[in-house]
């Protein structure tokens, strides 16, 4: 609204144009324009003071009355449009100004557009939904006050920690008691929260705790925990850590934590809960009552606003909930295996001595190098130091052994004889990992090519009489020394190769003719 009447009044009182401009917060050009128009019209100031502001402006600037009137925007429509994701006042002003330009009508500038929208919100007692749009953010945090689990008269008590998630648009919240603040509990609480809301938001705002953020320096991109980042990727949301020592970045959940400390923790302080499940049933009941409590200064409740205005904008949940996975860094050993929980998993031999990231989820182990998956294995359980080795991960000279297994060695040994088969069986059983015996088994069975299968069988029989699990070196030495041949066979062998010269040959008197 123009201030022509006030300017004329101050001019009549003798104030300078500079002082009037400063006092009314208008430009000096505006004051000079009004003063010039009054002088040009030769109107008496006292006569103008009895008119309305609009009439004063019409008297001073009669040509402006014939010009087209400025088109005012539909601020009620603008207020509703601001609830939609990605819609800003700047965008709505551009659409409004383009429409006016097409009709060759005057329109408000951007600053006046924003100022008049503010007047509209204030006049209609509305809330400006510019900062928080529906389904735009989910803010999460832990409550500082612990909750007791167990019999108060017993010394064996534990404590639970309250996880809180809040949608800042509707202030609809979720809370769950967890046994600790470690990563598995943190991830599990998020999965349950997304299920409770029935969808995901565009952003996930958290504090700078180590389960969420590894590093968040002022002039650098935050370094996020890989498990937490994987959770966000699974639900199609983006992580936005709050600034360090800036609780206002997640003011909605900070306020909800304080309110729930009274509405849930303090309200349940005198009740006894023997299990975490029993405590969570009471927590959920208290949170439900809190969400359905009517607002004091606006219509509806947190739940009603969520159902009517926010829930339709949530992103749909994935078909399968996120399953917690653990990450660790490992170095590929010389035998192209990595160790996870005392079990060994192979990777391509080209990555020997490289640092890799290992992801363990349920029954699957995945190995990544520079964010690229290079190996996948079924997780090994049971006794320690088991090996999961894929033939394609081996060097060419090692792949020979990958074609063998214990049954094949036993079939080969059975063709030679029962003693050889028994030796192979003992060799396979003497190692903690069967594959470790393959080299000696091949070497032992290859002795049949050098000494014949019959000799190897006899050597194995002789060795079993001395040792229940003879080694390759022992059997090889028996074959080298000929100990596999019985005394009777030795005599027969000597006779077949003897040279009989007779007594005369050694007598010296007569010689063979």
Kinemage of the C-alpha trace (Angstrom):
@kinemage 1
@onewidth
@group {chain A} dominant
@subgroup {mainchain}
@vectorlist {calphas} color= white
{ca unk a 1} P 0.000 0.000 0.000
{ca unk a 2} L 1.262 3.523 -0.877
{ca unk a 3} L 2.373 5.979 1.807
{ca unk a 4} L 1.622 9.209 -0.065
{ca unk a 5} L -0.548 10.631 2.718
{ca unk a 6} L 2.129 10.138 5.390
{ca unk a 7} L 4.789 11.687 3.158
{ca unk a 8} L 2.649 14.774 2.545
{ca unk a 9} L 1.944 15.120 6.264
{ca unk a 10} L 5.657 15.045 7.145
{ca unk a 11} L 6.469 17.472 4.339
{ca unk a 12} L 3.869 19.880 5.678
{ca unk a 13} L 5.545 19.628 9.091
{ca unk a 14} L 8.842 20.725 7.580
{ca unk a 15} L 10.739 17.416 7.630
{ca unk a 16} L 13.454 16.912 5.044
{ca unk a 17} L 13.039 14.357 2.299
{ca unk a 18} L 16.052 12.414 3.567
{ca unk a 19} L 14.589 12.170 7.082
{ca unk a 20} L 11.155 11.146 5.723
{ca unk a 21} L 12.701 8.400 3.595
{ca unk a 22} L 14.611 7.023 6.592
{ca unk a 23} L 11.613 7.190 8.912
{ca unk a 24} L 9.130 5.521 6.536
{ca unk a 25} L 11.682 3.052 5.116
{ca unk a 26} L 11.134 4.182 1.545
{ca unk a 27} L 13.540 5.487 -1.039
{ca unk a 28} L 14.312 9.191 -1.418
{ca unk a 29} L 13.104 8.976 -5.021
{ca unk a 30} L 9.667 7.954 -3.750
{ca unk a 31} L 9.534 10.985 -1.408
{ca unk a 32} L 10.726 13.306 -4.181
{ca unk a 33} L 8.151 11.857 -6.596
{ca unk a 34} L 5.275 12.521 -4.145
{ca unk a 35} L 6.529 16.028 -3.374
{ca unk a 36} L 6.849 16.824 -7.086
{ca unk a 37} L 3.380 15.497 -7.862
{ca unk a 38} L 1.858 17.599 -5.058
{ca unk a 39} L 3.595 20.746 -6.323
{ca unk a 40} L 2.569 20.049 -9.916
{ca unk a 41} L -1.110 19.539 -9.022
{ca unk a 42} L -1.238 22.716 -6.927
{ca unk a 43} L -3.296 20.942 -4.301
{ca unk a 44} L -3.560 22.041 -0.689
{ca unk a 45} L -1.994 19.534 1.631
{ca unk a 46} L -4.587 20.110 4.345
{ca unk a 47} L -7.354 19.205 1.902
{ca unk a 48} L -5.668 15.921 0.973
{ca unk a 49} L -5.298 14.835 4.564
{ca unk a 50} L -9.046 14.369 4.876
{ca unk a 51} L -9.095 11.857 1.975
{ca unk a 52} L -8.323 8.147 2.046
{ca unk a 53} L -4.960 6.815 0.977
{ca unk a 54} L -6.365 5.604 -2.344
{ca unk a 55} L -7.980 8.981 -3.091
{ca unk a 56} L -4.777 10.829 -2.243
{ca unk a 57} L -2.851 8.606 -4.649
{ca unk a 58} L -5.499 9.178 -7.347
{ca unk a 59} L -5.255 12.963 -6.928
{ca unk a 60} L -1.474 12.947 -7.159
{ca unk a 61} L -1.149 10.423 -9.986
{ca unk a 62} L -4.314 10.523 -12.106
{ca unk a 63} L -2.660 8.792 -15.084
{ca unk a 64} L -2.018 5.644 -13.070
{ca unk a 65} L -5.765 5.166 -12.528
{ca unk a 66} L -6.314 4.555 -16.225
{ca unk a 67} L -3.487 2.009 -16.380
{ca unk a 68} L -4.274 -1.708 -15.879
{ca unk a 69} L -4.361 -2.780 -12.248
{ca unk a 70} L -1.650 -5.099 -10.934
{ca unk a 71} L -2.836 -8.696 -10.926
{ca unk a 72} L -2.598 -10.172 -7.444
{ca unk a 73} L -1.754 -13.888 -7.153
{ca unk a 74} L -4.073 -16.476 -5.595
{ca unk a 75} L -2.226 -16.911 -2.316
{ca unk a 76} L -4.523 -19.683 -1.101
{ca unk a 77} L -3.570 -21.754 -4.153
{ca unk a 78} L 0.095 -20.847 -3.613
{ca unk a 79} L -0.056 -22.020 0.006
{ca unk a 80} L -1.365 -25.434 -1.070
{ca unk a 81} L 1.159 -25.773 -3.888
{ca unk a 82} L 4.042 -25.218 -1.481
{ca unk a 83} L 3.155 -28.538 0.188
{ca unk a 84} L 4.298 -30.433 -2.891
{ca unk a 85} L 7.885 -31.674 -3.166
{ca unk a 86} L 10.239 -29.420 -5.099
{ca unk a 87} L 7.811 -26.479 -5.231
{ca unk a 88} L 9.267 -23.172 -4.023
{ca unk a 89} L 8.065 -19.553 -3.872
{ca unk a 90} L 10.544 -18.703 -6.618
{ca unk a 91} L 9.006 -21.277 -8.963
{ca unk a 92} L 5.452 -20.157 -8.180
{ca unk a 93} L 6.386 -16.488 -8.779
{ca unk a 94} L 7.923 -17.393 -12.152
{ca unk a 95} L 4.726 -19.214 -13.160
{ca unk a 96} L 2.607 -16.253 -11.971
{ca unk a 97} L 4.758 -13.662 -13.770
{ca unk a 98} L 4.815 -15.685 -17.018
{ca unk a 99} L 1.043 -15.895 -16.972
{ca unk a 100} L 0.750 -12.121 -16.456
{ca unk a 101} L 3.228 -11.371 -19.239
{ca unk a 102} L 1.223 -13.497 -21.663
{ca unk a 103} L -1.855 -11.373 -20.871
{ca unk a 104} L 0.225 -8.151 -20.919
{ca unk a 105} L -0.818 -7.377 -17.356
{ca unk a 106} L 1.300 -5.805 -14.610
{ca unk a 107} L 2.470 -8.157 -11.870
{ca unk a 108} L 4.250 -8.085 -8.543
{ca unk a 109} L 7.994 -8.323 -8.326
{ca unk a 110} L 9.516 -11.287 -6.496
{ca unk a 111} L 10.200 -9.392 -3.254
{ca unk a 112} L 6.652 -7.999 -3.124
{ca unk a 113} L 5.291 -11.433 -4.004
{ca unk a 114} L 7.081 -13.011 -1.006
{ca unk a 115} L 6.147 -10.140 1.319
{ca unk a 116} L 2.435 -10.335 0.436
{ca unk a 117} L 2.454 -14.100 0.832
{ca unk a 118} L 3.816 -13.563 4.349
{ca unk a 119} L 0.977 -11.100 5.055
{ca unk a 120} L -1.540 -13.695 3.805
{ca unk a 121} L -0.132 -16.415 6.107
{ca unk a 122} L -0.144 -14.065 9.082
{ca unk a 123} L -3.665 -12.761 8.405
{ca unk a 124} L -5.123 -16.255 8.062
{ca unk a 125} L -3.225 -17.703 11.044
{ca unk a 126} L -1.572 -20.372 8.866
{ca unk a 127} L 1.728 -22.220 9.158
{ca unk a 128} L 4.334 -21.577 6.496
{ca unk a 129} L 5.293 -25.034 5.185
{ca unk a 130} L 8.366 -23.776 3.400
{ca unk a 131} L 10.983 -25.396 5.613
{ca unk a 132} L 9.322 -28.774 6.066
{ca unk a 133} L 7.389 -30.327 3.213
{ca unk a 134} L 5.352 -33.514 3.596
{ca unk a 135} L 7.424 -36.723 3.368
{ca unk a 136} L 10.559 -34.689 2.714
{ca unk a 137} L 12.593 -35.573 5.832
{ca unk a 138} L 12.747 -38.115 8.613
{ca unk a 139} L 14.773 -37.090 11.672
{ca unk a 140} L 16.168 -39.725 14.045
{ca unk a 141} L 17.937 -39.673 17.400
{ca unk a 142} L 18.386 -41.501 20.710
{ca unk a 143} L 16.769 -40.291 23.918
{ca unk a 144} L 19.289 -39.528 26.625
{ca unk a 145} L 17.304 -41.077 29.489
{ca unk a 146} L 17.620 -44.854 29.910
{ca unk a 147} L 14.765 -47.203 30.800
{ca unk a 148} L 15.164 -49.978 33.346
{ca unk a 149} L 14.448 -53.647 32.559
{ca unk a 150} L 14.269 -56.339 35.234
{ca unk a 151} L 13.080 -56.745 38.778
{ca unk a 152} L 14.012 -53.677 40.870
{ca unk a 153} L 14.620 -55.908 43.899
{ca unk a 154} L 17.180 -57.965 41.974
{ca unk a 155} L 20.733 -56.958 41.224
{ca unk a 156} L 20.443 -58.420 37.718
{ca unk a 157} L 18.964 -55.459 35.871
{ca unk a 158} L 19.569 -54.018 32.422
{ca unk a 159} L 18.811 -50.761 30.659
{ca unk a 160} L 17.121 -49.955 27.369
{ca unk a 161} L 17.649 -46.944 25.126
{ca unk a 162} L 14.768 -45.202 23.355
{ca unk a 163} L 15.101 -44.676 19.599
{ca unk a 164} L 12.938 -41.827 18.238
{ca unk a 165} L 12.034 -41.006 14.606
{ca unk a 166} L 9.964 -37.920 13.683
{ca unk a 167} L 8.425 -36.557 10.476
{ca unk a 168} L 8.835 -32.768 10.934
{ca unk a 169} L 5.861 -31.821 8.729
{ca unk a 170} L 3.180 -33.634 10.752
{ca unk a 171} L 5.361 -34.276 13.832
{ca unk a 172} L 4.136 -37.881 13.658
{ca unk a 173} L 6.682 -39.992 15.560
{ca unk a 174} L 7.846 -43.538 16.209
{ca unk a 175} L 9.726 -44.816 19.258
{ca unk a 176} L 11.206 -48.182 20.214
{ca unk a 177} L 13.326 -49.365 23.133
{ca unk a 178} L 16.569 -51.101 22.113
{ca unk a 179} L 19.041 -53.042 24.291
{ca unk a 180} L 21.991 -50.845 23.228
{ca unk a 181} L 23.067 -48.129 20.807
{ca unk a 182} L 25.257 -50.367 18.645
{ca unk a 183} L 24.984 -50.743 14.892
{ca unk a 184} L 22.631 -53.789 14.783
{ca unk a 185} L 20.139 -52.030 17.082
{ca unk a 186} L 20.457 -48.761 15.157
{ca unk a 187} L 19.717 -50.453 11.811
{ca unk a 188} L 16.922 -52.613 13.232
{ca unk a 189} L 15.180 -49.550 14.691
{ca unk a 190} L 15.297 -47.783 11.302
{ca unk a 191} L 13.793 -50.789 9.515
{ca unk a 192} L 10.956 -50.895 12.054
{ca unk a 193} L 10.414 -47.117 11.742
{ca unk a 194} L 10.072 -47.275 7.944
{ca unk a 195} L 7.607 -50.124 8.355
{ca unk a 196} L 5.628 -48.135 10.927
{ca unk a 197} L 5.309 -45.084 8.647
{ca unk a 198} L 4.547 -47.270 5.638
{ca unk a 199} L 7.040 -45.477 3.402
{ca unk a 200} L 10.332 -43.599 3.147
{ca unk a 201} L 11.217 -39.913 2.904
{ca unk a 202} L 13.509 -38.079 0.516
{ca unk a 203} L 16.065 -37.288 3.251
{ca unk a 204} L 17.160 -39.031 6.431
{ca unk a 205} L 18.594 -36.598 8.997
{ca unk a 206} L 20.696 -38.025 11.822
{ca unk a 207} L 23.140 -36.856 14.452
{ca unk a 208} L 26.903 -37.377 14.157
{ca unk a 209} L 27.051 -40.613 16.138
{ca unk a 210} L 29.588 -43.215 14.933
{ca unk a 211} L 26.911 -45.713 13.878
{ca unk a 212} L 25.781 -43.170 11.288
{ca unk a 213} L 28.661 -40.837 10.455
{ca unk a 214} L 32.375 -41.585 10.617
{ca unk a 215} L 33.539 -38.013 9.965
{ca unk a 216} L 31.708 -34.718 9.360
{ca unk a 217} L 34.155 -31.851 9.006
{ca unk a 218} L 33.106 -28.309 8.212
{ca unk a 219} L 34.530 -27.937 4.704
{ca unk a 220} L 34.398 -31.583 3.589
{ca unk a 221} L 31.693 -34.000 2.544
{ca unk a 222} L 30.643 -36.194 5.475
{ca unk a 223} L 32.114 -39.697 5.575
{ca unk a 224} L 29.168 -42.018 6.202
{ca unk a 225} L 29.160 -45.431 7.814
{ca unk a 226} L 28.934 -47.954 4.907
{ca unk a 227} L 26.235 -50.039 6.620
{ca unk a 228} L 24.106 -46.968 7.254
{ca unk a 229} L 24.617 -45.752 3.694
{ca unk a 230} L 23.570 -49.160 2.397
{ca unk a 231} L 20.364 -48.948 4.451
{ca unk a 232} L 19.593 -45.531 2.940
{ca unk a 233} L 20.228 -46.822 -0.584
{ca unk a 234} L 17.912 -49.780 0.029
{ca unk a 235} L 15.022 -47.466 0.946
{ca unk a 236} L 15.802 -44.848 -1.722
{ca unk a 237} L 16.543 -42.061 0.744
{ca unk a 238} L 19.592 -39.801 1.104
{ca unk a 239} L 21.556 -39.298 4.322
{ca unk a 240} L 21.947 -35.719 5.522
{ca unk a 241} L 23.870 -35.541 8.813
{ca unk a 242} L 23.227 -32.520 10.987
{ca unk a 243} L 26.062 -30.067 11.360
{ca unk a 244} L 28.318 -30.568 14.332
{ca unk a 245} L 26.932 -28.770 17.408
{ca unk a 246} L 23.871 -27.621 15.440
{ca unk a 247} L 20.828 -29.285 17.076
{ca unk a 248} L 18.483 -26.931 15.206
{ca unk a 249} L 19.210 -28.922 12.044
{ca unk a 250} L 17.033 -31.662 13.543
{ca unk a 251} L 14.910 -29.550 15.850
{ca unk a 252} L 11.782 -31.651 15.236
{ca unk a 253} L 13.243 -34.843 16.673
{ca unk a 254} L 15.059 -32.944 19.439
{ca unk a 255} L 11.713 -31.537 20.568
{ca unk a 256} L 10.010 -34.913 20.234
{ca unk a 257} L 12.725 -36.579 22.328
{ca unk a 258} L 12.100 -34.057 25.096
{ca unk a 259} L 8.333 -34.540 24.891
{ca unk a 260} L 8.549 -38.347 24.809
{ca unk a 261} L 10.867 -38.301 27.800
{ca unk a 262} L 7.838 -37.074 29.726
{ca unk a 263} L 5.066 -38.823 27.768
{ca unk a 264} L 6.751 -42.245 27.680
{ca unk a 265} L 9.836 -42.612 29.882
{ca unk a 266} L 8.561 -40.639 32.875
{ca unk a 267} L 5.054 -42.069 32.564
{ca unk a 268} L 6.407 -45.643 32.685
{ca unk a 269} L 9.057 -44.990 35.336
{ca unk a 270} L 7.246 -46.848 38.162
{ca unk a 271} L 6.220 -49.874 36.101
{ca unk a 272} L 8.248 -53.090 36.104
{ca unk a 273} L 9.173 -54.740 32.809
{ca unk a 274} L 10.947 -58.076 32.897
{ca unk a 275} L 11.680 -58.290 29.145
{ca unk a 276} L 12.416 -55.873 26.327
{ca unk a 277} L 9.332 -57.089 24.437
{ca unk a 278} L 7.113 -56.259 27.394
{ca unk a 279} L 8.650 -52.786 27.624
{ca unk a 280} L 8.135 -52.118 23.905
{ca unk a 281} L 4.465 -53.022 24.104
{ca unk a 282} L 4.016 -50.336 26.750
{ca unk a 283} L 6.140 -47.859 24.749
{ca unk a 284} L 4.082 -48.395 21.599
{ca unk a 285} L 0.848 -47.864 23.515
{ca unk a 286} L 2.139 -44.596 25.002
{ca unk a 287} L 3.428 -43.377 21.621
{ca unk a 288} L 0.075 -44.154 19.997
{ca unk a 289} L -1.728 -42.060 22.608
{ca unk a 290} L 0.808 -39.260 22.093
{ca unk a 291} L 0.294 -39.242 18.301
{ca unk a 292} L -3.495 -39.149 18.673
{ca unk a 293} L -3.493 -36.304 21.217
{ca unk a 294} L -5.122 -33.169 19.658
{ca unk a 295} L -2.932 -30.165 18.910
{ca unk a 296} L -3.326 -27.191 21.227
{ca unk a 297} L -3.082 -24.399 18.619
{ca unk a 298} L -4.314 -26.087 15.444
{ca unk a 299} L -6.914 -28.562 14.364
{ca unk a 300} L -6.305 -32.296 14.293
{ca unk a 301} L -3.515 -34.404 15.746
{ca unk a 302} L -0.158 -35.722 14.612
{ca unk a 303} L -1.804 -38.878 13.327
{ca unk a 304} L -4.607 -37.109 11.453
{ca unk a 305} L -2.224 -34.669 9.745
{ca unk a 306} L 0.040 -37.568 8.798
{ca unk a 307} L -2.783 -39.647 7.307
{ca unk a 308} L -4.447 -36.788 5.455
{ca unk a 309} L -1.552 -34.646 4.260
{ca unk a 310} L 1.733 -36.546 4.481
{ca unk a 311} L 1.302 -40.282 4.000
{ca unk a 312} L 0.320 -40.009 0.288
{ca unk a 313} L 3.670 -38.351 -0.464
{ca unk a 314} L 5.873 -41.055 1.110
{ca unk a 315} L 8.032 -43.188 -1.154
{ca unk a 316} L 6.862 -46.814 -1.368
{ca unk a 317} L 8.819 -49.351 0.648
{ca unk a 318} L 10.969 -51.956 -1.132
{ca unk a 319} L 9.485 -55.417 -1.521
{ca unk a 320} L 11.962 -56.933 0.959
{ca unk a 321} L 13.014 -55.139 4.185
{ca unk a 322} L 16.678 -54.331 4.614
{ca unk a 323} L 18.725 -57.107 6.204
{ca unk a 324} L 21.549 -56.036 8.472
{ca unk a 325} L 25.009 -56.621 7.031
{ca unk a 326} L 28.450 -56.277 8.591
{ca unk a 327} L 31.423 -54.761 6.780
{ca unk a 328} L 35.103 -55.273 7.481
{ca unk a 329} L 38.344 -54.592 5.674
{ca unk a 330} L 40.728 -57.467 4.995
{ca unk a 331} L 43.958 -58.089 3.127
{ca unk a 332} L 44.049 -60.927 0.587
{ca unk a 333} L 46.578 -63.507 1.741
{ca unk a 334} L 49.190 -65.198 -0.410
{ca unk a 335} L 46.841 -68.167 -0.875
{ca unk a 336} L 44.245 -65.714 -2.376
{ca unk a 337} L 41.837 -66.142 0.556
{ca unk a 338} L 40.417 -63.662 3.059
{ca unk a 339} L 39.585 -64.588 6.638
{ca unk a 340} L 36.120 -63.797 8.047
{ca unk a 341} L 35.187 -65.095 11.507
{ca unk a 342} L 37.967 -67.725 11.331
{ca unk a 343} L 36.694 -69.047 7.961
{ca unk a 344} L 38.462 -68.580 4.617
{ca unk a 345} L 36.961 -67.418 1.315
{ca unk a 346} L 38.748 -67.213 -2.027
{ca unk a 347} L 39.046 -64.212 -4.324
{ca unk a 348} L 40.687 -63.999 -7.785
{ca unk a 349} L 44.414 -64.559 -7.337
{ca unk a 350} L 45.190 -61.208 -9.015
{ca unk a 351} L 44.122 -59.448 -5.782
{ca unk a 352} L 46.811 -61.015 -3.559
{ca unk a 353} L 48.085 -58.454 -0.997
{ca unk a 354} L 45.251 -56.024 -1.916
{ca unk a 355} L 42.940 -54.514 0.718
{ca unk a 356} L 39.306 -55.466 0.081
{ca unk a 357} L 35.952 -54.785 1.754
{ca unk a 358} L 34.035 -57.842 2.970
{ca unk a 359} L 30.264 -57.717 3.450
{ca unk a 360} L 28.606 -60.438 5.550
{ca unk a 361} L 24.824 -60.646 5.391
{ca unk a 362} L 22.921 -63.675 6.666
{ca unk a 363} L 24.291 -66.715 4.828
{ca unk a 364} L 26.238 -64.809 2.143
{ca unk a 365} L 29.759 -63.373 2.102
{ca unk a 366} L 30.612 -60.802 -0.578
{ca unk a 367} L 34.056 -59.335 -1.312
{ca unk a 368} L 34.471 -55.894 -2.924
{ca unk a 369} L 37.510 -54.142 -4.359
{ca unk a 370} L 37.097 -50.405 -4.982
{ca unk a 371} L 33.296 -50.789 -4.680
{ca unk a 372} L 33.223 -53.573 -7.302
{ca unk a 373} L 32.156 -57.047 -6.206
{ca unk a 374} L 34.821 -59.616 -7.044
{ca unk a 375} L 33.624 -62.708 -5.136
{ca unk a 376} L 30.502 -64.208 -3.576
{ca unk a 377} L 30.390 -67.247 -1.259
{ca unk a 378} L 27.909 -69.104 0.888
{ca unk a 379} L 28.856 -68.395 4.487
{ca unk a 380} L 30.629 -71.211 6.325
{ca unk a 381} L 29.430 -72.269 9.779
{ca unk a 382} L 30.573 -74.863 12.295
{ca unk a 383} L 34.182 -75.692 13.002
{ca unk a 384} L 36.802 -73.049 12.394
{ca unk a 385} L 39.333 -72.807 9.561
{ca unk a 386} L 37.126 -74.135 6.782
{ca unk a 387} L 37.850 -73.107 3.187
{ca unk a 388} L 35.479 -72.009 0.428
{ca unk a 389} L 37.524 -71.996 -2.780
{ca unk a 390} L 36.206 -71.394 -6.286
{ca unk a 391} L 38.301 -72.922 -9.122
{ca unk a 392} L 38.095 -69.771 -11.261
{ca unk a 393} L 39.878 -67.841 -8.493
{ca unk a 394} L 42.976 -70.066 -8.673
{ca unk a 395} L 46.105 -69.512 -10.754
{ca unk a 396} L 46.340 -71.931 -13.728
{ca unk a 397} L 48.954 -74.101 -12.005
{ca unk a 398} L 46.676 -74.501 -8.961
{ca unk a 399} L 43.533 -75.346 -10.853
{ca unk a 400} L 44.792 -78.920 -11.366
{ca unk a 401} L 44.072 -79.664 -7.724
{ca unk a 402} L 40.621 -78.096 -7.871
{ca unk a 403} L 39.535 -80.916 -10.203
{ca unk a 404} L 40.137 -83.504 -7.476
{ca unk a 405} L 38.304 -84.480 -4.343
{ca unk a 406} L 38.712 -87.217 -1.717
{ca unk a 407} L 36.342 -89.657 -3.440
{ca unk a 408} L 38.287 -89.477 -6.683
{ca unk a 409} L 41.568 -90.214 -4.917
{ca unk a 410} L 39.977 -93.223 -3.202
{ca unk a 411} L 38.630 -94.563 -6.502
{ca unk a 412} L 42.100 -94.294 -8.044
{ca unk a 413} L 43.699 -96.038 -5.044
{ca unk a 414} L 41.120 -98.872 -5.097
{ca unk a 415} L 42.282 -99.808 -8.608
{ca unk a 416} L 45.774 -100.383 -7.211
{ca unk a 417} L 44.804 -102.334 -4.109
{ca unk a 418} L 43.213 -102.259 -0.643
{ca unk a 419} L 46.451 -101.303 1.124
{ca unk a 420} L 46.952 -98.295 -1.150
{ca unk a 421} L 43.330 -97.300 -0.630
{ca unk a 422} L 43.795 -97.498 3.147
{ca unk a 423} L 46.903 -95.294 2.990
{ca unk a 424} L 45.060 -92.659 0.911
{ca unk a 425} L 42.134 -92.732 3.323
{ca unk a 426} L 44.455 -92.120 6.268
{ca unk a 427} L 46.239 -89.302 4.437
{ca unk a 428} L 42.942 -87.507 3.735
{ca unk a 429} L 41.871 -87.837 7.357
{ca unk a 430} L 45.177 -86.673 8.812
{ca unk a 431} L 44.705 -83.036 7.662
{ca unk a 432} L 42.286 -80.545 9.167
{ca unk a 433} L 41.334 -79.405 5.666
{ca unk a 434} L 41.026 -82.192 3.093
{ca unk a 435} L 42.432 -80.080 0.260
{ca unk a 436} L 45.737 -79.875 2.107
{ca unk a 437} L 46.256 -83.624 1.522
{ca unk a 438} L 45.724 -83.538 -2.250
{ca unk a 439} L 49.348 -82.812 -3.108
{ca unk a 440} L 50.745 -85.756 -1.135
{ca unk a 441} L 47.991 -88.069 -2.441
{ca unk a 442} L 48.849 -87.274 -6.056
{ca unk a 443} L 52.556 -87.754 -5.410
{ca unk a 444} L 51.955 -91.079 -3.659
{ca unk a 445} L 49.673 -92.507 -6.374
{ca unk a 446} L 52.090 -91.368 -9.088
{ca unk a 447} L 54.631 -93.845 -7.620
{ca unk a 448} L 52.670 -96.581 -9.428
{ca unk a 449} L 53.935 -95.172 -12.731
{ca unk a 450} L 57.555 -95.435 -11.570
{ca unk a 451} L 57.466 -98.731 -9.652
{ca unk a 452} L 54.336 -100.448 -11.080
{ca unk a 453} L 50.995 -100.694 -9.190
{ca unk a 454} L 51.922 -104.092 -7.703
{ca unk a 455} L 55.067 -102.721 -6.070
{ca unk a 456} L 53.186 -99.719 -4.710
{ca unk a 457} L 50.504 -101.972 -3.216
{ca unk a 458} L 53.119 -104.149 -1.504
{ca unk a 459} L 54.986 -101.085 -0.227
{ca unk a 460} L 51.768 -99.671 1.206
{ca unk a 461} L 51.023 -102.999 2.909
{ca unk a 462} L 54.505 -103.077 4.425
{ca unk a 463} L 54.221 -99.471 5.569
{ca unk a 464} L 50.837 -100.072 7.261
{ca unk a 465} L 52.419 -102.755 9.415
{ca unk a 466} L 54.690 -100.100 10.928
{ca unk a 467} L 52.461 -96.969 10.843
{ca unk a 468} L 48.670 -96.568 10.616
{ca unk a 469} L 49.078 -93.368 8.533
{ca unk a 470} L 52.358 -93.651 6.612
{ca unk a 471} L 53.687 -90.640 4.763
{ca unk a 472} L 54.803 -90.368 1.146
{ca unk a 473} L 58.490 -90.220 2.113
{ca unk a 474} L 58.269 -93.495 4.059
{ca unk a 475} L 56.574 -95.403 1.223
{ca unk a 476} L 58.965 -93.904 -1.315
{ca unk a 477} L 61.977 -95.058 0.711
{ca unk a 478} L 60.541 -98.602 0.910
{ca unk a 479} L 60.229 -98.714 -2.859
{ca unk a 480} L 63.732 -97.340 -3.366
{ca unk a 481} L 65.276 -99.954 -1.046
{ca unk a 482} L 63.184 -102.796 -2.468
{ca unk a 483} L 61.676 -103.652 0.914
{ca unk a 484} L 58.375 -104.445 -0.713
{ca unk a 485} L 59.821 -107.831 -2.017
{ca unk a 486} L 59.592 -110.813 0.312
{ca unk a 487} L 62.583 -113.043 1.159
{ca unk a 488} L 61.281 -115.895 -1.032
{ca unk a 489} L 60.972 -113.561 -3.996
{ca unk a 490} L 64.495 -112.326 -3.386
{ca unk a 491} L 65.878 -115.903 -3.562
{ca unk a 492} L 63.999 -116.583 -6.762
{ca unk a 493} L 65.301 -113.355 -8.199
{ca unk a 494} L 68.892 -114.281 -7.271
{ca unk a 495} L 68.580 -117.736 -8.847
{ca unk a 496} L 67.196 -116.353 -12.068
{ca unk a 497} L 70.165 -114.034 -12.391
{ca unk a 498} L 73.096 -116.278 -10.934
{ca unk a 499} L 76.216 -117.321 -12.906
{ca unk a 500} L 77.214 -120.965 -11.994
{ca unk a 501} L 80.925 -121.533 -12.821
{ca unk a 502} L 81.649 -124.830 -11.028
{ca unk a 503} L 84.387 -125.950 -8.564
{ca unk a 504} L 87.092 -126.294 -11.202
{ca unk a 505} L 86.852 -122.562 -11.903
{ca unk a 506} L 87.902 -121.740 -8.370
{ca unk a 507} L 90.348 -124.718 -7.882
{ca unk a 508} L 93.174 -123.383 -9.966
{ca unk a 509} L 94.253 -126.808 -11.402
{ca unk a 510} L 92.070 -127.105 -14.404
{ca unk a 511} L 89.919 -124.709 -16.244
{ca unk a 512} L 86.730 -124.945 -18.167
{ca unk a 513} L 87.332 -125.752 -21.695
